[in-house]
Amino acid sequence: MKSISALSEARGARWVLAYATVDVPLQEALAAPGAPLTFGATSFQGVFTPKGFRRGFHGLAATEEDGV
């Protein structure tokens, strides 16, 4: 699995969990081709990531090789 900052980075993923803060144009962020969105949510304040509390678009993607 890998952390992503744009759905365009999720090409070839089996699934994607996507989170964004409310200031992100969500429909535009989710429009990237080739990324099957499994779950999406928004947050007013921010998104917790391995690098801390961030604003913007963030996601977690898994490929076939991940076995998830």
N, CA, C and O atoms as CSV, one atom per row, in Angstrom:
chain,resi,resn,atom,element,x,y,z
A,1,MET,N,N,0.846,-1.167,0.000
A,1,MET,CA,C,0.000,0.000,0.000
A,1,MET,C,C,0.891,1.230,0.000
A,1,MET,O,O,2.020,1.192,0.489
A,2,LYS,N,N,0.379,2.310,-0.548
A,2,LYS,CA,C,1.144,3.545,-0.528
A,2,LYS,C,C,0.219,4.720,-0.291
A,2,LYS,O,O,-0.964,4.698,-0.629
A,3,SER,N,N,0.803,5.740,0.300
A,3,SER,CA,C,0.091,6.985,0.519
A,3,SER,C,C,0.175,7.798,-0.766
A,3,SER,O,O,1.225,7.830,-1.406
A,4,ILE,N,N,-0.907,8.449,-1.149
A,4,ILE,CA,C,-0.912,9.240,-2.378
A,4,ILE,C,C,-1.404,10.648,-2.094
A,4,ILE,O,O,-2.151,10.875,-1.143
A,5,SER,N,N,-0.978,11.596,-2.928
A,5,SER,CA,C,-1.452,12.971,-2.776
A,5,SER,C,C,-2.294,13.409,-3.968
A,5,SER,O,O,-2.753,14.550,-4.017
A,6,ALA,N,N,-2.503,12.504,-4.939
A,6,ALA,CA,C,-3.374,12.761,-6.088
A,6,ALA,C,C,-3.845,11.415,-6.617
A,6,ALA,O,O,-3.069,10.459,-6.648
A,7,LEU,N,N,-5.090,11.324,-7.030
A,7,LEU,CA,C,-5.584,10.046,-7.551
A,7,LEU,C,C,-4.835,9.611,-8.800
A,7,LEU,O,O,-4.809,8.421,-9.116
A,8,SER,N,N,-4.223,10.552,-9.520
A,8,SER,CA,C,-3.447,10.163,-10.698
A,8,SER,C,C,-2.273,9.269,-10.312
A,8,SER,O,O,-1.761,8.537,-11.158
A,9,GLU,N,N,-1.833,9.314,-9.045
A,9,GLU,CA,C,-0.762,8.443,-8.563
A,9,GLU,C,C,-1.259,7.028,-8.294
A,9,GLU,O,O,-0.454,6.137,-8.021
A,10,ALA,N,N,-2.558,6.806,-8.364
A,10,ALA,CA,C,-3.143,5.516,-7.999
A,10,ALA,C,C,-3.420,4.627,-9.205
A,10,ALA,O,O,-4.154,3.646,-9.080
A,11,ARG,N,N,-2.865,4.937,-10.349
A,11,ARG,CA,C,-3.087,4.096,-11.537
A,11,ARG,C,C,-2.662,2.667,-11.230
A,11,ARG,O,O,-1.586,2.433,-10.679
A,12,GLY,N,N,-3.513,1.715,-11.591
A,12,GLY,CA,C,-3.220,0.316,-11.330
A,12,GLY,C,C,-3.620,-0.157,-9.946
A,12,GLY,O,O,-3.405,-1.321,-9.606
A,13,ALA,N,N,-4.197,0.722,-9.141
A,13,ALA,CA,C,-4.612,0.343,-7.789
A,13,ALA,C,C,-5.881,-0.501,-7.834
A,13,ALA,O,O,-6.729,-0.318,-8.707
A,14,ARG,N,N,-6.002,-1.423,-6.889
A,14,ARG,CA,C,-7.239,-2.209,-6.759
A,14,ARG,C,C,-8.311,-1.394,-6.056
A,14,ARG,O,O,-9.495,-1.501,-6.375
A,15,TRP,N,N,-7.888,-0.579,-5.096
A,15,TRP,CA,C,-8.822,0.275,-4.378
A,15,TRP,C,C,-8.092,1.492,-3.842
A,15,TRP,O,O,-6.867,1.499,-3.721
A,16,VAL,N,N,-8.871,2.528,-3.521
A,16,VAL,CA,C,-8.326,3.774,-2.983
A,16,VAL,C,C,-9.241,4.276,-1.878
A,16,VAL,O,O,-10.462,4.308,-2.038
A,17,LEU,N,N,-8.650,4.666,-0.766
A,17,LEU,CA,C,-9.361,5.403,0.278
A,17,LEU,C,C,-8.929,6.851,0.112
A,17,LEU,O,O,-7.737,7.146,0.204
A,18,ALA,N,N,-9.859,7.754,-0.130
A,18,ALA,CA,C,-9.524,9.150,-0.398
A,18,ALA,C,C,-10.130,10.062,0.661
A,18,ALA,O,O,-11.300,9.934,1.020
A,19,TYR,N,N,-9.315,10.977,1.149
A,19,TYR,CA,C,-9.758,11.973,2.116
A,19,TYR,C,C,-9.308,13.342,1.638
A,19,TYR,O,O,-8.221,13.478,1.075
A,20,ALA,N,N,-10.129,14.350,1.855
A,20,ALA,CA,C,-9.773,15.707,1.454
A,20,ALA,C,C,-10.375,16.691,2.437
A,20,ALA,O,O,-11.401,16.418,3.060
A,21,THR,N,N,-9.726,17.842,2.571
A,21,THR,CA,C,-10.312,18.908,3.369
A,21,THR,C,C,-11.333,19.637,2.495
A,21,THR,O,O,-11.295,19.539,1.269
A,22,VAL,N,N,-12.237,20.362,3.131
A,22,VAL,CA,C,-13.363,20.953,2.410
A,22,VAL,C,C,-12.949,22.001,1.389
A,22,VAL,O,O,-13.750,22.349,0.522
A,23,ASP,N,N,-11.725,22.517,1.459
A,23,ASP,CA,C,-11.292,23.532,0.505
A,23,ASP,C,C,-10.775,22.941,-0.811
A,23,ASP,O,O,-10.402,23.692,-1.712
A,24,VAL,N,N,-10.748,21.617,-0.936
A,24,VAL,CA,C,-10.305,20.944,-2.164
A,24,VAL,C,C,-11.511,20.748,-3.084
A,24,VAL,O,O,-12.554,20.286,-2.622
A,25,PRO,N,N,-11.400,21.089,-4.380
A,25,PRO,CA,C,-12.499,20.810,-5.311
A,25,PRO,C,C,-12.614,19.295,-5.504
A,25,PRO,O,O,-11.956,18.726,-6.374
A,26,LEU,N,N,-13.442,18.655,-4.700
A,26,LEU,CA,C,-13.474,17.199,-4.585
A,26,LEU,C,C,-13.789,16.494,-5.898
A,26,LEU,O,O,-13.114,15.523,-6.238
A,27,GLN,N,N,-14.787,16.948,-6.645
A,27,GLN,CA,C,-15.134,16.278,-7.904
A,27,GLN,C,C,-13.955,16.301,-8.873
A,27,GLN,O,O,-13.716,15.326,-9.585
A,28,GLU,N,N,-13.226,17.400,-8.902
A,28,GLU,CA,C,-12.039,17.498,-9.758
A,28,GLU,C,C,-10.950,16.536,-9.274
A,28,GLU,O,O,-10.303,15.875,-10.087
A,29,ALA,N,N,-10.748,16.455,-7.974
A,29,ALA,CA,C,-9.727,15.569,-7.413
A,29,ALA,C,C,-10.059,14.102,-7.669
A,29,ALA,O,O,-9.153,13.288,-7.849
A,30,LEU,N,N,-11.341,13.754,-7.688
A,30,LEU,CA,C,-11.755,12.364,-7.880
A,30,LEU,C,C,-11.887,11.968,-9.347
A,30,LEU,O,O,-12.172,10.808,-9.646
A,31,ALA,N,N,-11.687,12.902,-10.258
A,31,ALA,CA,C,-11.904,12.642,-11.678
A,31,ALA,C,C,-10.741,11.934,-12.369
A,31,ALA,O,O,-10.856,11.600,-13.548
A,32,ALA,N,N,-9.633,11.696,-11.684
A,32,ALA,CA,C,-8.469,11.060,-12.317
A,32,ALA,C,C,-8.843,9.673,-12.827
A,32,ALA,O,O,-9.472,8.899,-12.106
A,33,PRO,N,N,-8.469,9.357,-14.048
A,33,PRO,CA,C,-8.823,8.050,-14.614
A,33,PRO,C,C,-8.005,6.913,-14.010
A,33,PRO,O,O,-6.885,7.118,-13.543
A,34,GLY,N,N,-8.576,5.722,-14.027
A,34,GLY,CA,C,-7.841,4.530,-13.634
A,34,GLY,C,C,-7.725,4.284,-12.147
A,34,GLY,O,O,-6.961,3.408,-11.741
A,35,ALA,N,N,-8.441,5.011,-11.323
A,35,ALA,CA,C,-8.358,4.821,-9.883
A,35,ALA,C,C,-9.736,4.456,-9.340
A,35,ALA,O,O,-10.597,5.329,-9.237
A,36,PRO,N,N,-9.967,3.191,-8.990
A,36,PRO,CA,C,-11.276,2.797,-8.467
A,36,PRO,C,C,-11.450,3.285,-7.032
A,36,PRO,O,O,-10.856,2.729,-6.109
A,37,LEU,N,N,-12.247,4.302,-6.846
A,37,LEU,CA,C,-12.455,4.867,-5.514
A,37,LEU,C,C,-13.333,3.932,-4.697
A,37,LEU,O,O,-14.464,3.638,-5.081
A,38,THR,N,N,-12.811,3.470,-3.576
A,38,THR,CA,C,-13.550,2.580,-2.695
A,38,THR,C,C,-14.277,3.363,-1.617
A,38,THR,O,O,-15.397,3.016,-1.244
A,39,PHE,N,N,-13.647,4.419,-1.114
A,39,PHE,CA,C,-14.245,5.216,-0.053
A,39,PHE,C,C,-13.711,6.629,-0.165
A,39,PHE,O,O,-12.531,6.822,-0.458
A,40,GLY,N,N,-14.550,7.608,0.060
A,40,GLY,CA,C,-14.112,8.997,0.058
A,40,GLY,C,C,-14.801,9.761,1.168
A,40,GLY,O,O,-15.952,9.481,1.503
A,41,ALA,N,N,-14.098,10.724,1.739
A,41,ALA,CA,C,-14.659,11.523,2.822
A,41,ALA,C,C,-13.990,12.892,2.834
A,41,ALA,O,O,-12.893,13.067,2.303
A,42,THR,N,N,-14.666,13.855,3.445
A,42,THR,CA,C,-14.068,15.175,3.603
A,42,THR,C,C,-13.942,15.508,5.076
A,42,THR,O,O,-14.625,14.937,5.926
A,43,SER,N,N,-13.056,16.441,5.353
A,43,SER,CA,C,-12.812,16.899,6.715
A,43,SER,C,C,-12.706,18.418,6.687
A,43,SER,O,O,-12.089,18.979,5.782
A,44,PHE,N,N,-13.293,19.077,7.655
A,44,PHE,CA,C,-13.221,20.528,7.711
A,44,PHE,C,C,-11.822,20.998,8.088
A,44,PHE,O,O,-11.292,21.913,7.457
A,45,GLN,N,N,-11.219,20.395,9.099
A,45,GLN,CA,C,-9.947,20.863,9.640
A,45,GLN,C,C,-8.716,20.315,8.932
A,45,GLN,O,O,-7.807,21.077,8.602
A,46,GLY,N,N,-8.671,19.016,8.693
A,46,GLY,CA,C,-7.478,18.430,8.093
A,46,GLY,C,C,-7.551,16.920,8.081
A,46,GLY,O,O,-8.552,16.327,8.482
A,47,VAL,N,N,-6.477,16.307,7.617
A,47,VAL,CA,C,-6.393,14.864,7.465
A,47,VAL,C,C,-5.152,14.378,8.198
A,47,VAL,O,O,-4.071,14.942,8.029
A,48,PHE,N,N,-5.297,13.330,9.016
A,48,PHE,CA,C,-4.133,12.755,9.679
A,48,PHE,C,C,-3.399,11.859,8.696
A,48,PHE,O,O,-4.006,10.986,8.077
A,49,THR,N,N,-2.102,12.068,8.550
A,49,THR,CA,C,-1.253,11.254,7.687
A,49,THR,C,C,-0.055,10.789,8.508
A,49,THR,O,O,0.131,11.255,9.631
A,50,PRO,N,N,0.765,9.875,7.971
A,50,PRO,CA,C,1.975,9.486,8.690
A,50,PRO,C,C,2.903,10.673,8.966
A,50,PRO,O,O,3.739,10.612,9.868
A,51,LYS,N,N,2.756,11.747,8.193
A,51,LYS,CA,C,3.592,12.936,8.387
A,51,LYS,C,C,2.904,14.000,9.231
A,51,LYS,O,O,3.399,15.123,9.329
A,52,GLY,N,N,1.770,13.666,9.842
A,52,GLY,CA,C,1.081,14.614,10.710
A,52,GLY,C,C,-0.248,15.091,10.146
A,52,GLY,O,O,-0.779,14.516,9.196
A,53,PHE,N,N,-0.770,16.142,10.741
A,53,PHE,CA,C,-2.066,16.725,10.401
A,53,PHE,C,C,-1.887,17.642,9.200
A,53,PHE,O,O,-1.167,18.636,9.287
A,54,ARG,N,N,-2.530,17.325,8.084
A,54,ARG,CA,C,-2.346,18.079,6.842
A,54,ARG,C,C,-3.680,18.511,6.253
A,54,ARG,O,O,-4.724,17.925,6.538
A,55,ARG,N,N,-3.623,19.546,5.428
A,55,ARG,CA,C,-4.781,19.980,4.650
A,55,ARG,C,C,-4.574,19.531,3.213
A,55,ARG,O,O,-3.442,19.267,2.807
A,56,GLY,N,N,-5.653,19.440,2.432
A,56,GLY,CA,C,-5.537,19.071,1.029
A,56,GLY,C,C,-6.132,17.709,0.749
A,56,GLY,O,O,-7.036,17.263,1.455
A,57,PHE,N,N,-5.626,17.043,-0.286
A,57,PHE,CA,C,-6.106,15.729,-0.708
A,57,PHE,C,C,-5.084,14.677,-0.324
A,57,PHE,O,O,-3.885,14.856,-0.543
A,58,HIS,N,N,-5.556,13.581,0.248
A,58,HIS,CA,C,-4.676,12.486,0.656
A,58,HIS,C,C,-5.409,11.173,0.430
A,58,HIS,O,O,-6.638,11.123,0.477
A,59,GLY,N,N,-4.661,10.128,0.187
A,59,GLY,CA,C,-5.293,8.836,-0.022
A,59,GLY,C,C,-4.364,7.689,0.304
A,59,GLY,O,O,-3.160,7.869,0.493
A,60,LEU,N,N,-4.942,6.522,0.365
A,60,LEU,CA,C,-4.210,5.282,0.577
A,60,LEU,C,C,-4.654,4.340,-0.528
A,60,LEU,O,O,-5.851,4.139,-0.731
A,61,ALA,N,N,-3.694,3.759,-1.247
A,61,ALA,CA,C,-4.014,2.894,-2.382
A,61,ALA,C,C,-3.321,1.553,-2.233
A,61,ALA,O,O,-2.219,1.474,-1.691
A,62,ALA,N,N,-3.966,0.497,-2.714
A,62,ALA,CA,C,-3.375,-0.840,-2.695
A,62,ALA,C,C,-3.419,-1.424,-4.101
A,62,ALA,O,O,-4.410,-1.278,-4.817
A,63,THR,N,N,-2.331,-2.090,-4.487
A,63,THR,CA,C,-2.259,-2.746,-5.790
A,63,THR,C,C,-2.431,-4.248,-5.609
A,63,THR,O,O,-2.492,-4.735,-4.479
A,64,GLU,N,N,-2.510,-4.974,-6.698
A,64,GLU,CA,C,-2.646,-6.434,-6.675
A,64,GLU,C,C,-1.517,-7.073,-5.868
A,64,GLU,O,O,-1.748,-8.023,-5.119
A,65,GLU,N,N,-0.298,-6.552,-6.019
A,65,GLU,CA,C,0.869,-7.108,-5.334
A,65,GLU,C,C,0.794,-6.975,-3.814
A,65,GLU,O,O,1.434,-7.743,-3.095
A,66,ASP,N,N,0.021,-6.008,-3.318
A,66,ASP,CA,C,-0.100,-5.805,-1.873
A,66,ASP,C,C,-0.879,-6.929,-1.203
A,66,ASP,O,O,-0.733,-7.155,-0.001
A,67,GLY,N,N,-1.701,-7.631,-1.965
A,67,GLY,CA,C,-2.478,-8.730,-1.404
A,67,GLY,C,C,-3.549,-8.308,-0.417
A,67,GLY,O,O,-3.956,-9.089,0.443
A,68,VAL,N,N,-3.999,-7.082,-0.543
A,68,VAL,CA,C,-5.015,-6.566,0.377
A,68,VAL,C,C,-6.362,-6.560,-0.304
A,68,VAL,O,O,-7.357,-6.161,0.301
